[in-house]
Amino acid sequence: MFFKPEGTATAIGSFPHKDAEQACDLILRFIPEIPVWPQLPNIDFREQMDIQYCEGLPRLVLEESRKKICFDTSGDFSRDFEEFYNNFLEDNLGYFKISPEFSRGIYQMEKKLSEMDRSSVKYFKNQVTGPVTFGLSVMDEDGKPVYYNEIFRDVVVKAVIMKARWLLNRFKHLGLDQICFVDEPILSAFGSSTYISVQRSDVVACLSEVVEAVHKEGALTGTHCCGNTEWTILIDAGVDIINFDAYEYGETIAYYPGDVSAFLDRGGVLAWGIVPTSGRINQETPESLLKRLKSVVHDLAGRGIDENLLWERCLITPSCGTGSVSVELSEKVMHYLSEVSRIIRQN
């Protein structure tokens, strides 16, 4: 599937709204060509980016009083693993579903799309929390990230695969080309003292396994990381779209000109998160954001990459999700996002 967005806009999945229909209406108004289903953590803690994907994972404990999840890796867990892997091997996608209690946005957006004229929709975007972020964020009973337990790490990877596949199949009846983002915000800390024992090869292997499964469903894959990271990890993992905070870290993608050039040559897309999702947006206009974007694109082109190709393979997004900001600011982000995209495509 060849993707040439040419400045089309889409969004990161998290929104602050407490009404799923309101969030979906906002999305369809401002990013009608690549809409997303919204994650709505302010409605229920179960819609937080890790908890939302926890159903069906063996030995996972949902602590409602603390609004947390953890894994119990103690004792004999062979029977729990047998059930999980049997459902994985039997391709039982229903076992890995995301229930309405864990996502109002999935079901509301599906309803909205099924009832509307979809001729203007180019792609539909799903998202899952990536296996590295999930594994390093969710602890075992002793407070250690479950990622470091290789047995449970494999469970996390397989669960993310099946959640992504369940989502893609959930929306297939709408007849839309699809994208699935495997969001890995924790990669912004890759190489730091906190995660010094996390091996690059393991990160690439975990991501590659999910990417391959998404590709087999006929969908494109993207990865969002809202800080600086070693961007070649995503390239080596085979993702189709690299989404980064271009507002704060736009220059970092230019540290790897040869790899980025090869990525674009094979059809890759850069998703520039140029619209800030903080109070800094109040210091900007769509025009000033476009000026900032042109500057970082020009800088990357100065490293030997065809600037026309950069604009052809350019997707526009917010710098991050807006789930932690006010509804008012979130809606301003979406408005500016739409305007920046409109100006790019008119020029």
Buried (B, 14 or more C-beta within 10 A) or exposed (E): EEBEBEBBBBBBBBBBBEBBBBBBBBBBEBBBEBBBBBBBBBBBBBBBBBBBBBBBBBBBEBEEEEEBBBBEBEEEBEEBBEEBBEBBEEEBBEBBBBEEEBBBBBBBBBEBBEEEEBEEBBBBBBBBBBBBBBBBBBBBBEEEBBBEBEEBBBBBBBBBBBBBBBBBEBBBEBEBBBBBBBBBBBBBBBBEEEBEEBEEEBBBBBBBBBBEBBBEBEBBBBBBBBBBBBBBBBBBBBBBBBBBBBBBBBEBBBBBBEBBBEBBEEEBBBBBBBBBBBEEBEEBEBEEBBEBBBEBBEEBBEBEBEEEEBBBBBBBBBBBBBBBBEBEBBBBBBBBBBBBBBBBBEE
